[in-house]
Amino acid sequence: MTTNPVSPKEKKLHNLRNILWIVFSAIAAVILLVGSLSLPAALWINNSPSLSNLAGNEIGMILLTVLALALVKIAASGIICLVIYYTFKYRLEKDDDLFL
């Protein structure tokens, strides 16, 4: 069984892709975990008689806003990771020094 030789550029891009996937998944996990803490807090406020008068029916809107902001943050971090990857890919294909 023969394998195709991997060029150093392809190996660098593969390693960078793996690193960026790890970074993106870590950022997304943190955003989702922090965002998921708002659900028990909102349910607690909704069940508390003194606090529910203050909150009213705004709990659903607050939860929807938190979810939307979490999705926007995840999308923004994904776009940043893609920009980093394509910048490094362009520099490698151009055969420039990466850090100049």
N, C-alpha and C positions, 0 to 999 in steps of 0.2 A: 504494500500500500504506500503510495507516494503522497506527499503533502506539498502544497505550493509554498515556496519560500515567502516569508513575510518581510516586507521592507521595513527599515527602521521608522519611516514616516507612518506607515500603517500601524505599527506597534505603538508608537507614541499616541496616535489618535485613538486607538482602542483603549489604552490606559487612561487617557483624558476623559473619554466617554464614560468609562466605569467610575471614575472619580466624580464626575458631574452627576451621574445617576445617584450615587451615594449621597452627595450633598443635597440634591433636589429631594430625595426621599426623606432625608433627615429634616429638612426645612418643612416639608409638607406634613410630616408626622407631628412636629412641634406645633405647627399652626392648628392642626386638627385637634390635638390634645388640649391646647389652651382654649380653643373655641368650644370644645365639648364641656368644659367646666362651667360655661354659662348656662347650659341647660338645667343642671340641678339647682343653680342659684335662681333661675327664673321660676322653676317649679316651687321652690321654697317661698319665694316672694308671693306667688299666686295663691299658695295655701295659707299663708299667714294673714289673719284677719286685719291686723292694723296696717300691714304693708300693702295688701291688695287694694285698699282704698286709694293709696298713692299711685299705684301702678295702673290699676284699671285694666282696660283691654289692650294696653300697649305691649304686653309681654310677647304676644305673637309677632308683632312688628319688630320688636327688639331682637328676637331670635332669628327672624328672617334677615335682618340687617347684619347680624353677626355672621350668619352663614354666608351671605353674599360677600362680605368683606374677607372672610377666610378663603373663599374661592378666588377672589381677585388677587389676594396675596400669593396663593399657590400658583396662579397663572403668571403673575409677574416674576416670581422666582424661576419658573420654568423658562420664561422668555430670556431672562438674564443668563441662565445656564446655556441656552442655545446660542446666544450672542457670543459668549465666551468660547464655546466650542468652534463656531464658524470663524471667529477671529484667529484662533490658533491654527485651524485647518488652512485658512488663507495664507497665513504666515509660513506654514510648513510647505505649502505648495509653491509659494513664491521663493522659498529657500533662503529666507532672510533669517537673521538671528532673532529669536523669539522675544528677547527682552531689550531690544534697542528701540 
